[in-house]
């Protein structure tokens, strides 16, 4: 089904994309009924209805399984059980992806899981402190990076920060122990957590005033690493949605970044430096040496430039939406994008993320490395290769649009 830009109500049958899909599906059945003389028209329609019913049953069964697992995670069972639940949950979610090819559905259920898992981890980490847990302030755990854009899979490094209320000096050691426990708990569950962008690192935890000071220092000093770290905060997803600290942090950070043309320029310049994966002769840029020789880097040439462009555009245009798709819809609704470009963005996002998730299905979560997103073009169908190339060309168009838009905004 095409990108659902025409959705204006909750009635899926009224959506233009649904009507287009239904017309194509109906025509396919009519064509098959007219050409298949072995079972006849009645047989074709009966088979079609049976297949649809089978898919509907499979969908309901998988969702029931996922929701059952979510219910258990919400009880914060022991760490060893959380590890089992994580493995089982994502194995089930990848099965859903294999059948229905829906990246949005995958990420929606993935973020539901991570929110509940984050709360369970925080509960366990506090329990490890014993009586000292009573000294803990109000806190929120916030995901950055792919999870911050609601695009988390267990093949990503999990990037996290902690924001808490103002604390006294006596609470510093308690917060430090708690933050190390959070990092260790995620690792014990089997997820890969960024060794630097983690509450274990004092630079990635603090009060609202401390986070504001870090932003101000980065914007008014010349250390490029500090500025890059602050710009990471443009993509945030709270793993503790019942807390308002995360919301306040996001509001303050985005207001600060939107007020700094230098910060936005840095983000746009780095976005422009990312390759869209199309070579000078119009073919895919493949690795020329090493273990990845002849393979295509989907992360470097697809996922990163697309997400960087959408994050930059959301920041300079003032969108507070979290996920990439929601940002596109929000910018379209506010007439910051036209329909044609919005459709290109969505189609590119759908294609690249479907390729990513379907590739991950064949990999082991426990043993994955940075080489995980090396695609073999020879293993893709002709249609997949054509869609990938069209999506990468769209990424280049999006990058140019963001650069031109920012340049036109002036100083």
Helices and strands as residue ranges (DSSP letters): G 12-14, H 16-35, H 40-73, H 79-100, H 103-128, G 130-135, E 139-144, H 145-148, E 159-164, G 169-171, H 172-189, G 202-204, E 205-207, H 208-220, H 224-231, G 232-234, E 237-238, H 245-258, H 261-272, E 296-297, H 298-298, I 299-303, H 304-316, H 324-333, H 339-360, G 370-373, E 374-375, G 377-379, H 382-408
